[in-house]
Amino acid sequence: MTDEFNRYYIKIRTILEIDAKTICEELTTALGPDAPAYSTVAKWAKRFREGREAVNDDFRSGRPISVLTDENIEQVRQVMEDDPHSIYDDIIAKTSLSH
């Protein structure tokens, strides 16, 4: 399950006035080790009680984790065609892509 689905579950259970501990126990029963931690459940339950509607993460400024574009893929493919023995650092240097 994704974080978003977990948050929908937390939101609905919070609307039904179920406490965070119970919600966490239910998720742990259903998802086992993939369940969110109690602190996460409590944080989101609090947000929903305070009127939050959205279940997705808030926007954060900063560098994106990755940018996978056709242009970037083609750049890497070209480096690999030119020199099949290129290593990671060579690709970064020749394409100007960041780590």
N, C-alpha and C positions, 0 to 999 in steps of 0.2 A: 504494500500500500504506500501511497505517497503521503507526504506531509499534508498536502491539501485535503485529501480524503480524511485523514486523522482529524484535521481541524474542523471539517464539516461535522464529524461525529461529536467532537467536543462542543461545538456550537449548539447542536441540537440538544445534547444532554444537558448543557448549561441552561438553555431556554426552559427545559423541563425541570429546572432547579435541582439537578443532581450535583452533588459536591464533587470537587476535583479528584479527591482520593478514590471515590467509587468509579469515576470515569476512567482513571488511570488503571485501576484493577480490572475493569472490563476490557480495556484495550490490551492489557498484558495477557489476560486469558485468551483473547482472540488472536493476538499477533505474536505472543511469546517474546523472544529477544528483539523483534523488530518494532516493538511498541515504543512510543515516545516516553521519555523519563517523566517522573512525577512533576519536576520543576517546569517542564515544558507544558504539560497539561494544565497545571495551575496558572501559569502565565497567560495561556490562551483563554482559559475559562474566565479569568479576571477581565481580560480585554473584552470578551463577549458580554459579560455582566455590565460593563461600563458603556456598552452601546456599539461596540465595533461590529461592523457588518461583514467586511471583507475577510476571507480566509487565506489569502495569499500574502506573501512577505511584503513588507514595505519596501519601497524603492530605496536603494542605498547608492550614494555616489561612489565613484572610484573606478578602478580598472575592471572591465568585465573579465570573467573567468576565462572565456575563450570566444573566439570569433571564427566560426567555421563557414567560409564562403567559397563559392566556386573559384573565385580569383585566387584565394590563398591555396586551395587544393591544387590548382593548375601550376602555381609557382613552385610548390614542393615537387609535384610530378616532373616538372621541367628539370629541376636540379637533379633529381634521381635518374632521369633519362640521360642527362649530360655526364653524370658520374655515378654509376650504380653503387660505388663504394663510399658515397658521402656519409658522413656521420652527422649526428644531431646538430653539433656546433657548426658544421659546414652549412647545413640547411638554414639555420638561423642567420648566419652571416650573409649568405647569398640572397635571402628573401626579405630581409629586414623585418621578419616576424619576431615577436617577442617570445620569451620562454613561456 
